[in-house]
Amino acid sequence: MTKSELIEAVSSKVKNFSRRDVEIIVDTMFKSMSESLRKGEKVEIRGFGSFKVKERDGRQGRNPKSGEGIYIAPKRIPFFKAGKELKERINKTS
């Protein structure tokens, strides 16, 4: 599902808001989540899952083309862990 498909799905179910209003709400939600992760905070959506940032240390790597050693800088990456309810919904056999 893409962001625009999500906006369409929400706007088809919520008749009180225009498609543009739903787009603003979805954008605001994603920006708020991104900002919280940037600050190092955990984002938890009950019944869905949680997002957090993991720190990767810098390390010595190798250029696969030339074989030359290179330094890979430390970085922060987002990590998602599915919640119990989401796992159950996905694996539900009906």
C-alpha positions in Angstrom: 0.0 0.0 0.0 1.3 3.4 -0.9 0.8 6.7 0.9 -1.8 7.8 -1.7 -3.6 4.5 -1.4 -3.7 4.9 2.4 -5.2 8.4 2.0 -7.8 7.1 -0.4 -8.7 4.2 2.0 -9.1 6.6 5.0 -11.0 9.2 3.0 -13.5 6.6 1.7 -14.3 5.5 5.3 -14.4 9.0 6.9 -17.0 11.1 5.2 -16.6 14.1 7.6 -13.2 15.1 6.1 -12.3 15.9 2.5 -9.5 14.0 0.8 -7.3 17.0 1.3 -8.0 17.0 5.0 -7.1 13.4 5.2 -3.9 14.0 3.3 -2.9 16.7 5.8 -3.7 14.4 8.7 -1.6 11.5 7.3 1.3 13.9 6.4 1.2 15.3 9.9 1.2 11.8 11.5 4.2 10.7 9.4 6.1 13.9 10.1 5.4 13.6 13.9 6.6 10.0 13.9 9.8 10.9 11.9 10.5 13.8 14.2 10.1 11.6 17.3 12.5 9.0 15.8 15.0 11.7 14.9 15.0 12.7 18.6 15.7 9.1 19.6 12.2 8.5 21.0 10.3 5.3 20.5 7.0 5.4 18.6 4.4 2.8 19.7 1.1 2.2 18.0 -1.0 -0.1 20.1 -2.3 -3.1 18.2 0.1 -2.4 15.3 3.8 -2.2 16.4 6.6 0.0 17.5 9.3 2.0 15.8 12.7 2.8 17.3 16.1 3.9 16.2 19.1 1.5 16.4 22.6 2.8 16.5 25.2 1.1 14.2 28.8 1.5 15.1 31.4 2.6 12.6 33.4 -0.2 11.2 36.1 -1.2 8.8 34.6 -2.5 5.5 35.9 -3.5 2.1 35.2 -2.2 -1.4 34.0 -5.3 -3.2 35.3 -4.0 -6.6 38.8 -3.1 -5.6 39.3 -5.0 -2.4 40.5 -1.8 -0.8 39.7 -1.3 2.9 37.3 1.6 3.7 35.8 3.1 6.9 32.0 2.9 7.2 30.8 5.7 9.4 28.4 5.1 12.3 24.7 5.6 11.5 21.2 5.4 12.9 18.6 3.3 11.3 14.8 3.0 11.9 13.6 -0.4 13.1 10.1 -1.7 13.2 8.8 -4.5 15.5 5.3 -5.8 14.8 2.9 -6.0 17.7 1.2 -9.2 18.9 -2.2 -8.2 17.5 -0.8 -7.4 14.1 1.0 -10.8 14.0 -2.2 -12.5 15.0 -4.3 -10.7 12.3 -1.7 -11.6 9.6 -1.6 -15.2 10.6 -5.3 -15.6 11.1 -6.8 -18.4 9.0 -10.3 -17.8 8.0 
